Amino acid sequence: MIESSHSTPASEPERDARTAMRRGWSRRCPACGKGAMMDGFLTVRRDCPDCGTELYHHRADDGPAWATILITGHIMAPLMLFVYVEYRPEAWVMALGFSVVFVAMSLYLLPRLKGGFVGLQWAKRMYGFGKQDGKLVPGT
């Protein structure tokens, strides 16, 4: 039987990705769900203030920004079309109104999506989240 490169060793319990991502969405530690993951708006803490889980391994990079643009764009484009066809507002009203809504949605989603990305990486033991004492855990 061929072992998957993502399998966890017998000594390590499986991490639930859904729970970790939900905790990340709440901007909480993916391990304990109590400590704050973020230090500021988008800066991920080095470790959890409650349980001490190291969080600096994350590599969210442009993923959260891409997902934020994807989600807000898919919501805003049909909404803009509907408002224009139904109400025919002035161009400056459309531009100003939808710009404010787009920025507000982006500011709401960006830190939550970043937390979700970090939670998923922690659950899947990606980018160093599978290390113990500075050494990679076999099979992670």
N, C-alpha and C positions, 0 to 999 in steps of 0.2 A: 504494500500500500504506500502510495506517495503522499508525503506530508506537505501541506500547504505552507508557504513561506509566511503566512499570516497567522498560523496556529500558535496558541500559547502553550508553554510547557505545563506539565501536570501540576507543578507546584504553584503556578500562577492562576488565580481565578479569572474566568472570562469577564470582561468589562462590557456592560450594557451600553451600546452606542446611543440608543434612544434616550436613556436617562442622562447620559453625559451631555448630549446635545441640548436637552431640555434645561439642564442646569447651566450650561454655557449660554443659552438664550437669555436666561435670567441673570447673566453676568456673575454667576457663582462658580465656585470650584467644582470641576467635573467629578472629583473624587468624593468629597464630603457633602457638597451642596450648601455649605454654610458660609464659608469664607468668600469675601469679594475677590473676583478674578481680576477686575480692572483696577488700575491705579490711575484715575483720571478718565478721560473720555474713551480712548482707544488703547492705552498702554496696558499690556498684560503684566501683572505682578510677577516677580521672580519666583515666588512660591506662595502657597495659600497661608494666610495668617492664622487659620484655625487648625488645619491638619498637617501643614508643612509640605504638601505635595508640590514638587517642582513644576512650575508652569513655563519656565523660560525656554523650553524645547520647541515651542510651537513655531510653525512656519505658515501662518495664515496668508502672508504676502498680499497679493491682489485679489484673492478669492472672495473675501467679504465685499469689497468694492464692486467687483464684477456682479455678484449676486444681488447687491443693492440696486445697481443700475438695471439689471434684468427684471427684477420684480417691480420696481417703480415704473419702468418704461412700459411693461405689460399692463399695468393698471392705468397709468396716465394716458396712454395713446387712445384707447377706446373711449375713455372719459372725456378727453378733449374733443374727439370727434362728435360724441353725443351732445355735449354742451354747445358746440358750434352749430350743429344741424338743428337742434331744438330751439335755441335761444338767440343765436346770431349776435353775441356781444361784440363790443368794439375790440379791435385788435389789442390795444393797450390793456384792457381789462382781462382779456384771456391771458396775455403774456404775464402780467403781474400776478393774477390769481393763481395760475397753474405753476408759476415759478415758486411762489410761497409754499404751495402744497407739496411740490416736488422736493424742495429743500427740507421741509418738515418731515416728510416720509423718509428721506435719506438719513437725516440725523437720528431718527428713531430706529431705523433698521440696521444701520452700519455697526454699532457696538454689539447689538444682539446677534447679528450674523457672524461677527468675528468670534464672539463667545461660543457660538455653535460650531464653528470650524475648529476652534481649540478643543472643545469637548470631543468632537469626532476624532481628532488626532490623538487625544489622550486615550480614548476608548480602544482605538485600533493599534495603540503602542507605536505610533509613527514618530519619526524624527527624534528619537532619543527618549520618548516616554516609556519605552520598554527596558530601560537601563536600571540596574541595581548596583549600587556602590561604584558607579562610573564604568561598569562593564555591560556590554549588551547581553540581554537574557537570550539564551539559545532559542531559536525558533520564532523570534519576534521580528 
